[in-house]
Structure formats: C-alpha cells, structure tokens
Amino acid sequence: MPIIEFLKGLNILDPKRVKITFDEQENTLKINVDGRILSGLIPAKPFPITYPEFVIFRDSSGVDVCIIRDYRELDEESKRSLQKVLDKIYFIPKIQRIMSIETSGDEFLWDVLTDKGPRVFRTRGRMSVILMGKRVVITDINDNVYEIEDLSLLDPKSLSELEATI
C-alpha cells in the first residue's frame, strides 16, 4: 500500500472541528465531527510516555476509527470528557514531592506524594528512572508508571533525593 493511501486511511481529525462527549451508560465517547456522529469509541494512547497528547479512538472491536494528534487543542468540554475516560485507562500518578528514596541492595524504596495521594513503591536500580528533558518517568517493580512532569517545580529536598538516584 502506498504511503499516501495509508495516511488517508488514518482519518486524522482537526481538534477545532471536533466535539467529544462522554456516554455514561456505555462508558465510551461520542465524537461529533461537522455533524457526523461517531459513537461507542474508546481512546488509546499509543505513545503514553513520549507523545501523551496523541490519541487514537477505537470501536468496541478494537478497530482504529480516527486520530487526534494533540487532544490539548480540543475545546475545554471535549478535553474534560476525554480526560475522564483516559484517567480510568491510564493511571499515571504525578509525583509532586519526594519524601525519601532509600537504597536496599539493587532496589530503591520511594516514599512520595502524588496528585493521587501518598505512595510507597520499589524500583530496580537507575534503569527504572528515565530523564526526558524536564520530565522524569519512573517504573516500579510491578510495572506501574509514575511521572514528574517538570523537575523545576520540585522543592529542593525532592530534587536532592532524586539526584542521588539518577
């Protein structure tokens, strides 16, 4: 299949022309694109760490229906509806403060405060901590993901604790 046909088949939507609503009964989304309604859709983030703003919408059979390259460009109501479903699917607590990081063999024991409340978890060495510019992504021993959105927003004690692990 030539690349042009492949790209046309992706059905990339302009977020300025899209209205998204949450269907509480179905626990899915409805997308209105210029009066055309697409319903029963489930969002997926194919690149939740590197491109978290990129969203694919799939039908109940798992077939890709359409794509929004940057959902942050949606109107506020549409963003809220989409975020409600994404929060259920992608539980990635945002670390706001690091109380302590203790070393035990090749593991680190983290005691942190997140936007979802306090958490204590273990990671396996420095390989579990990925620095991406000002962002830090941390994967615990159970493959749960935690994120520090912006290093510059951490308090000095938290930064000091983190620097010892990187």
VOGU-3710 file (C-alpha; in Angstrom, 3 decimals, decimal comma):
1> mpiieflkgl> 0,000/0,000/0,000  1,477/3,373/-0,976  2,166/5,765/1,900  -0,380/8,348/0,634  -3,224/5,804/0,821  -2,033/4,694/4,257  -2,060/8,282/5,557  -5,525/8,961/4,100  -6,818/5,858/5,869  -5,683/7,175/9,260
11> nildpkrvki> -8,637/9,590/9,481  -6,762/12,333/11,354  -9,236/14,807/12,815  -8,804/18,553/13,266  -9,412/19,107/17,017  -11,003/22,501/16,266  -13,816/20,744/14,332  -14,463/18,032/16,950  -16,833/17,871/19,924  -16,409/14,939/22,327
21> tfdeqentlk> -18,979/13,847/24,894  -18,876/11,082/27,483  -21,615/8,445/27,243  -22,150/7,449/30,887  -24,355/4,432/30,075  -21,846/2,905/27,664  -18,747/4,267/29,443  -17,487/5,326/25,995  -17,112/8,509/23,975  -19,140/10,098/21,198
31> invdgrilsg> -17,355/12,290/18,693  -19,214/14,859/16,608  -17,211/15,882/13,538  -19,054/18,503/11,491  -22,412/16,910/12,350  -21,268/13,317/11,760  -21,531/11,279/14,982  -19,071/8,513/15,815  -20,171/6,655/18,944  -19,027/3,839/21,216
41> lipakpfpit> -15,380/4,898/20,974  -12,588/4,068/23,407  -9,474/6,288/23,437  -5,972/4,822/23,387  -2,613/6,490/23,829  -0,201/4,502/21,666  2,740/6,534/22,990  1,690/7,456/26,576  5,199/8,437/27,654  6,771/10,078/24,595
51> ypefvifrds> 3,638/11,586/22,956  0,886/11,572/25,605  -1,178/14,101/23,648  -1,622/11,695/20,667  -4,907/9,747/20,897  -6,393/7,001/18,740  -10,103/6,256/19,028  -11,148/2,622/18,595  -14,531/0,973/18,283  -15,683/-1,874/20,545
61> sgvdvciird> -13,925/-4,403/18,275  -10,604/-2,612/18,685  -10,573/-1,198/15,146  -8,925/2,233/14,789  -11,606/4,751/13,767  -9,853/8,119/13,973  -6,898/10,009/15,441  -6,316/13,347/17,146  -2,647/14,341/17,103  -2,917/16,706/20,081
71> yreldeeskr> -6,011/16,471/22,244  -4,871/19,563/24,178  -6,204/21,586/21,221  -9,794/20,435/21,880  -12,341/22,775/23,471  -12,493/22,590/27,288  -15,663/20,468/27,494  -14,311/17,939/24,978  -10,992/17,745/26,849  -12,821/17,077/30,124
81> slqkvldkiy> -14,908/14,292/28,557  -11,854/12,662/27,004  -9,759/13,089/30,148  -12,448/11,363/32,241  -12,016/8,170/30,199  -8,238/8,472/29,837  -7,867/8,796/33,620  -9,663/5,481/34,051  -7,494/3,735/31,465  -4,100/5,343/32,157
91> fipkiqrims> -3,422/5,670/35,851  -0,119/7,572/35,982  0,280/9,408/39,292  2,194/12,681/39,053  4,869/12,951/41,734  4,699/16,320/43,483  7,137/15,722/46,342  9,711/13,057/47,208  9,784/12,383/50,933  12,625/9,855/50,719
101> ietsgdeflw> 14,366/7,340/48,497  16,120/4,540/50,359  18,550/2,069/48,808  18,199/-1,625/49,566  20,555/-3,773/47,505  19,813/-3,014/43,866  16,341/-1,627/44,658  15,161/1,831/45,646  12,263/2,339/48,052  10,382/5,521/47,160
111> dvltdkgprv> 8,126/7,424/49,556  6,358/10,129/47,532  3,383/12,433/47,459  1,435/12,333/44,173  -1,632/14,027/42,759  -3,431/10,778/43,715  -2,169/10,838/47,313  0,850/9,346/49,115  2,549/6,326/47,551  5,347/3,964/48,545
121> frtrgrmsvi> 6,879/1,797/45,816  10,079/-0,011/44,816  12,169/0,318/41,669  15,033/-1,758/40,341  18,081/0,482/40,118  18,670/3,507/37,952  17,302/1,841/34,809  13,783/2,409/36,189  14,234/6,187/36,148  14,159/7,830/32,712
131> lmgkrvvitd> 15,006/11,513/32,337  13,304/13,164/29,319  14,224/16,843/29,319  12,468/18,315/32,368  10,238/15,221/32,699  11,067/12,080/34,643  9,300/8,756/34,115  9,672/6,094/36,814  8,581/2,455/36,516  8,195/0,411/39,690
141> indnvyeied> 8,851/-3,329/40,109  5,180/-4,048/39,270  5,384/-2,035/36,006  3,321/0,862/37,384  4,358/4,191/35,909  4,874/7,438/37,835  5,768/10,801/36,362  7,412/14,033/37,419  6,065/16,493/34,861  8,611/19,247/35,426
151> lslldpksls> 11,791/18,936/37,504  11,940/22,690/38,006  8,707/22,531/40,043  10,146/20,147/42,648  11,216/21,502/46,026  14,986/21,410/46,849  14,712/18,361/49,159  12,858/16,358/46,496  15,433/17,332/43,887  18,247/16,299/46,203
161> eleati> 16,630/12,878/46,817  16,109/12,362/43,096  19,635/13,412/42,084  21,014/10,600/44,248  19,196/8,022/42,076  19,962/9,366/38,603
//
